[in-house]
């Protein structure tokens, strides 16, 4: 049984890794692409917020759709969207730098909106709207996990994410130094997305128990591709698929524990957005780091998370509950954010070590808790709305974090520490209410 689950888990881990690799490969070069095409820091920030905003809109729709027609089909839809977005991105390099408009104000700075830059915005909008990969992949992992292996499985998912973030930027740096420049990493991102489509189609088994995975259906017949046939699955006399079409926001937040977990989801992404907004400014101004220094710093962080989310979390999850692991992780994150405010490189590496350990313990354990909440027929919607909470938190966090750093400098990380203290309190509340419910039903 364990061997079978590992074989079943491998394709979704591979899909997740490929998706993150394709996304992270453009991170180190995006700022240079934007400035070369006429943009500035304001446009770069706006472009960065475009993806999470449209993911906020699209993820719940794709999550609910996966509850109805199956995870596999929606993962194919979202991955096709990502591939088309990269093709649009590449198209931008073939277009002339025609000026659409230009602006110079105190708030926006001086920028020129060129035709290629507008196409890149369109690509990010399209990719964001179909970017339900994360929520559907988490719902898939929830489907195939049991209470015994849930933490380990989500830890492996986190490790595949971290591995993608280690390899992607490294590839980007090497490929961007060739004579093709920034175009070569983009070509590789498009190829990676295309490979992911075939991996999902040929290697991934459908995980929704009451949806028949109609094998052999070609992409040419779109109508048949979306055709849904439900098995007769009964739980206490009711069809499992019944009501899966009505997994609205109102219905999802009525599930016990979900509002508190969504609050933790929001605050976690908000706290980390302050980190990702403030760190590049911190590194380039106060620390006088180069892009290579920052890349090494982040690669070191991702490397630690791979270790923590793999063998270490697997052992810890056998000793501690998911609640305890989230509490331990959030406490470490709060402490690490306090250390980040110190301008000493040695202390910064201690801080990023604790941050990586805390994140590696907390986030997979939190996702395991969320995946165990509600029924399996609601997991797509639960994960989709959760992704939306993270997306909107990222939008606000990135904008507020960059603005606050200009005003209060490294004290922005102290605010991040306070946020993770709030998360610790919310998790204690969730643990208490969960125990209370168990006592009441006993």
C-alpha positions in Angstrom: 0.0 0.0 0.0 2.8 2.4 0.9 4.6 1.6 -2.4 1.4 2.2 -4.3 0.9 5.6 -2.6 4.4 6.6 -3.4 3.9 5.7 -7.1 0.6 7.7 -7.0 2.2 10.7 -5.3 5.2 11.0 -7.7 3.3 12.4 -10.7 1.7 15.2 -8.7 5.0 16.0 -7.1 6.6 16.1 -10.5 3.7 18.4 -11.8 4.2 20.7 -8.8 8.0 20.8 -9.3 7.6 21.5 -13.1 5.1 24.3 -12.4 7.3 26.0 -9.8 10.4 25.6 -12.0 8.7 27.3 -14.9 7.5 30.1 -12.6 10.7 30.7 -10.7 13.0 30.6 -13.8 11.8 34.1 -14.8 12.1 35.8 -11.3 15.7 36.9 -11.6 15.4 38.3 -15.1 11.9 39.9 -15.0 13.1 43.3 -13.7 15.6 43.6 -16.5 13.0 42.7 -19.1 10.6 45.3 -17.7 13.2 48.1 -17.7 14.5 47.1 -21.2 11.0 47.5 -22.6 10.4 50.9 -21.1 9.1 50.1 -17.6 10.4 51.1 -14.1 10.1 50.0 -10.5 6.4 51.1 -10.4 5.6 49.0 -13.5 7.6 46.1 -12.1 5.6 46.2 -8.9 2.3 46.4 -10.8 3.3 43.5 -13.0 4.2 41.5 -9.9 0.7 42.2 -8.4 -1.1 41.3 -11.6 -0.6 37.5 -11.3 -1.9 37.1 -7.7 -4.8 39.4 -8.4 -6.1 37.3 -11.3 -5.2 34.1 -9.5 -7.5 35.5 -6.7 -10.3 35.6 -9.2 -9.6 32.4 -11.0 -8.5 29.9 -8.3 -11.9 29.5 -6.6 -13.6 28.9 -10.0 -11.0 26.2 -11.0 -11.2 24.7 -7.5 -15.0 24.3 -7.7 -14.7 23.0 -11.2 -12.3 20.3 -10.1 -14.9 19.2 -7.5 -17.3 18.6 -10.4 -15.2 17.4 -13.4 -12.1 16.1 -11.6 -8.7 17.3 -10.6 -6.9 16.0 -13.7 -8.9 17.9 -16.2 -8.6 21.2 -14.4 -4.9 20.7 -13.9 -4.6 20.2 -17.7 -6.7 23.4 -18.3 -4.5 25.5 -16.0 -1.3 24.1 -17.4 -2.4 24.8 -21.0 -3.2 28.4 -19.8 0.4 28.7 -18.4 1.9 27.4 -21.7 -0.2 29.9 -23.8 0.9 32.7 -21.4 4.6 31.9 -22.0 4.0 31.9 -25.7 2.5 35.4 -25.3 5.5 36.4 -23.3 7.8 35.2 -26.1 5.6 37.0 -28.7 6.4 40.3 -26.9 10.1 40.0 -27.9 9.1 39.8 -31.6 7.0 43.0 -31.5 8.4 46.5 -32.1 8.8 48.8 -29.1 5.9 51.0 -30.1 5.0 53.5 -27.5 1.4 53.3 -26.3 1.7 56.0 -23.7 4.2 57.4 -21.2 3.9 59.0 -17.8 6.1 60.9 -15.4 4.7 61.7 -12.0 6.0 61.7 -8.4 4.0 58.6 -7.6 4.7 56.5 -10.7 8.1 57.8 -11.7 9.1 57.9 -15.4 8.0 55.0 -17.5 7.0 54.2 -21.1 4.2 51.7 -21.8 5.3 49.9 -25.0 3.4 47.3 -27.0 5.7 44.4 -25.8 5.2 45.5 -22.2 1.4 45.5 -22.6 1.6 42.0 -24.1 3.6 40.8 -21.1 0.9 42.2 -18.8 -1.7 40.3 -20.9 0.4 37.1 -20.5 0.5 37.5 -16.7 -3.2 38.2 -16.6 -3.9 35.0 -18.5 -1.4 32.9 -16.5 -2.8 34.3 -13.2 -6.5 33.5 -14.1 -5.7 29.9 -15.1 -3.1 29.6 -12.4 -5.2 27.2 -10.2 -2.4 24.6 -10.3 -1.5 25.1 -6.6 -5.1 24.9 -5.2 -6.0 21.9 -7.4 -2.7 20.1 -6.7 -3.3 20.5 -3.0 -6.9 19.2 -3.4 -5.4 16.2 -5.3 -2.9 15.5 -2.5 -5.8 15.7 0.0 -7.8 13.2 -2.1 -5.0 10.6 -2.0 -3.8 11.1 1.5 -4.8 9.4 4.7 -4.7 10.8 8.3 -1.5 8.7 8.8 0.5 10.1 5.8 -1.1 13.5 5.3 1.7 15.6 6.9 4.4 13.6 5.1 2.7 14.0 1.8 2.3 17.7 2.1 5.9 17.9 3.3 7.0 16.2 0.1 4.9 18.7 -1.8 6.6 21.5 -0.1 10.0 20.0 -0.8 9.2 19.8 -4.5 8.2 23.5 -4.4 11.5 24.4 -2.7 13.5 22.4 -5.2 11.8 24.2 -8.0 12.8 27.5 -6.4 16.4 26.4 -6.1 16.9 25.1 -9.6 14.8 27.7 -11.5 16.7 30.9 -10.6 20.0 29.1 -11.1 19.0 28.0 -14.6 17.8 31.6 -15.4 21.2 33.1 -14.4 23.2 30.6 -16.5 20.9 30.8 -19.6 20.5 34.6 -19.5 24.3 34.9 -19.8 24.2 33.3 -23.2 24.0 35.2 -26.5 20.2 34.8 -26.5 19.9 36.7 -23.2 16.5 36.7 -21.5 14.8 34.9 -24.3 16.4 31.5 -23.6 15.0 31.2 -20.0 11.6 32.1 -21.4 11.8 29.4 -24.1 12.8 26.9 -21.4 9.8 28.0 -19.3 7.5 27.4 -22.2 9.0 23.9 -22.9 8.7 23.0 -19.2 5.0 24.0 -19.2 4.4 21.9 -22.3 6.1 18.9 -20.7 3.8 19.3 -17.6 0.7 19.0 -19.8 1.9 15.6 -21.1 2.9 14.5 -17.6 -0.6 15.3 -16.3 -2.3 13.7 -19.3 -0.4 10.5 -19.4 0.9 9.9 -15.8 -1.7 11.4 -13.4 -4.6 9.3 -12.4 -7.9 11.0 -11.5 -8.3 11.3 -7.7 -12.0 12.4 -7.4 -13.7 9.0 -6.6 -17.0 9.7 -8.2 -15.7 11.1 -11.5 -15.0 8.6 -14.3 -11.7 9.4 -15.9 -12.5 8.9 -19.6 -9.2 7.7 -21.0 -8.5 8.1 -24.6 -10.4 11.3 -25.1 -8.4 13.6 -27.4 -8.0 17.4 -27.1 -9.7 17.7 -30.5 -13.1 16.9 -29.0 -13.5 19.6 -26.3 -17.1 18.7 -25.6 -16.2 15.1 -24.7 -13.2 16.3 -22.7 -15.5 18.2 -20.4 -18.1 15.5 -20.3 -18.6 14.3 -16.7 -19.9 10.9 -15.7 -20.5 10.1 -12.0 -20.3 6.7 -10.4 -22.9 5.6 -7.9 -21.0 6.5 -4.7 -23.1 6.6 -1.6 -22.3 7.9 1.8 -25.1 7.5 4.4 -27.6 7.3 1.6 -26.6 10.4 -0.3 -24.7 10.7 -3.6 -21.1 11.9 -3.0 -21.3 14.2 -6.0 -24.5 15.8 -4.9 -24.1 19.5 -4.2 -20.6 19.6 -5.4 -21.7 22.2 -8.0 -22.8 24.5 -5.2 -19.5 24.8 -3.2 -19.9 28.6 -2.9 -17.9 30.9 -0.6 -20.9 31.0 1.8 -21.0 27.2 2.0 -17.3 26.8 2.4 -16.9 29.3 5.3 -19.8 27.6 7.1 -17.6 24.5 7.5 -16.3 24.4 11.1 -12.7 25.6 11.4 -12.4 27.1 7.9 -12.8 30.8 8.8 -9.9 30.5 11.4 -7.8 28.6 8.9 -8.4 31.1 6.2 -7.4 33.9 8.6 -4.1 32.0 9.2 -3.7 31.5 5.4 -4.2 35.3 4.8 -1.8 36.4 7.6 0.9 33.9 6.5 1.0 35.1 3.0 0.8 38.8 4.2 3.8 38.2 6.5 5.9 36.6 3.9 5.0 39.3 1.3 6.5 41.8 3.7 9.7 39.7 3.6 9.8 39.4 -0.2 9.0 43.1 -0.7 11.5 44.3 1.8 14.4 41.9 1.4 15.5 42.9 -2.2 15.5 46.6 -1.2 17.3 45.8 2.0 19.9 43.7 0.2 20.6 46.2 -2.6 20.6 49.4 -0.5 21.7 48.8 3.1 23.7 45.7 2.6 25.0 46.6 -0.9 24.5 43.0 -2.1 24.7 42.0 -5.7 22.1 39.8 -7.5 24.4 36.9 -7.0 24.6 37.5 -3.2 20.8 37.6 -2.9 20.5 34.5 -5.1 22.9 32.6 -2.8 21.0 33.8 0.2 17.6 32.6 -1.2 19.0 29.4 -2.5 20.5 28.6 0.9 17.0 29.2 2.4 15.3 26.9 -0.2 18.0 24.2 0.4 17.2 24.1 4.1 13.5 23.8 3.4 14.0 20.8 1.1 15.7 19.0 4.0 13.1 20.1 6.6 10.1 19.4 4.5 11.4 15.9 3.6 13.0 13.6 6.1 12.8 15.9 9.2 9.1 16.7 8.9 8.4 13.0 8.2 9.9 12.1 11.6 8.4 15.0 13.4 4.9 14.3 12.1 5.1 10.9 13.8 5.7 12.5 17.2 3.8 15.8 17.1 0.3 16.7 15.8 -0.3 19.1 12.9 -1.4 21.8 15.4 1.8 21.5 17.4 4.0 21.7 14.3 2.2 24.8 13.1 2.6 26.4 16.5 6.3 25.5 16.6 6.8 26.8 13.1 5.0 30.1 13.6 6.9 30.8 16.8 10.2 30.2 14.9 9.0 32.5 12.1 8.2 35.3 14.5 11.7 35.1 16.1 13.4 34.9 12.7 11.6 38.1 11.5 12.9 39.9 14.6 16.4 38.9 13.7 16.0 40.0 10.1 15.8 43.6 11.4 19.4 43.4 12.4 21.9 44.7 9.8 24.6 42.0 10.5 25.2 39.4 7.8 26.0 36.7 10.3 22.7 37.4 12.2 20.9 37.5 8.8 22.0 34.0 8.0 20.9 32.8 11.4 17.5 34.5 10.8 17.0 32.9 7.3 18.0 29.5 8.8 15.3 29.8 11.5 12.8 31.2 8.9 13.4 28.2 6.6 13.1 25.7 9.4 9.9 27.4 10.7 8.4 27.6 7.2 9.3 24.1 6.4 7.6 22.8 9.5 4.6 25.1 9.6 3.3 25.4 6.0 3.0 21.7 5.1 1.4 21.0 8.5 -1.0 23.8 8.0 -2.0 22.5 4.5 -2.5 19.1 6.1 -4.9 20.6 8.6 -6.8 22.5 5.8 -7.0 19.4 3.7 -8.5 17.4 6.6 -11.2 20.0 7.0 -14.6 19.5 5.3 -15.5 16.7 2.9 -13.4 15.5 0.0 -16.1 16.8 -2.4 -15.4 20.3 -1.1 -11.6 20.2 -1.2 -11.3 21.9 -4.6 -13.4 24.8 -3.4 -11.7 24.9 0.0 -8.2 25.0 -1.5 -9.3 27.4 -4.3 -10.7 30.0 -1.9 -7.6 29.4 0.3 -5.4 30.3 -2.6 -7.5 33.4 -3.2 -6.9 34.4 0.4 -3.1 34.0 -0.2 -3.3 35.9 -3.5 -5.0 39.0 -2.1 -2.7 38.9 0.9 0.3 38.9 -1.4 -1.0 41.8 -3.4 -1.5 44.0 -0.3 1.7 42.7 1.4 4.0 43.4 -1.6 2.6 46.9 -2.0 2.6 47.8 1.7 5.9 46.1 2.4 7.8 48.1 -0.3 6.2 51.3 0.8 6.8 50.7 4.5 10.5 49.8 3.9 11.0 53.3 2.4 9.6 54.8 5.6 10.6 52.6 8.5 13.4 50.6 6.9 14.1 47.2 8.6 11.4 47.7 11.2 9.0 46.3 8.6 10.3 42.9 9.6 9.2 43.6 13.2 5.7 44.0 11.9 6.1 40.6 10.2 7.1 39.1 13.5 4.0 40.6 15.1 1.9 39.0 12.3 3.3 35.6 13.1 2.5 36.0 16.7 -1.1 36.7 15.7 -0.9 33.5 13.6 0.3 31.6 16.7 -2.7 32.9 18.7 -5.1 32.0 16.0 -3.7 28.4 15.8 -4.1 28.1 19.6 -7.8 29.2 19.2 -8.2 26.6 16.4 -6.7 23.9 18.5 -8.9 24.7 21.4 -12.1 24.8 19.4 -11.2 21.5 17.7 -10.6 19.8 21.0 -13.9 21.2 22.3 -15.8 19.8 19.3 -14.2 16.4 19.9 -15.3 16.4 23.6 -18.8 17.5 22.7 -19.2 14.7 20.1 -17.7 12.1 22.4 
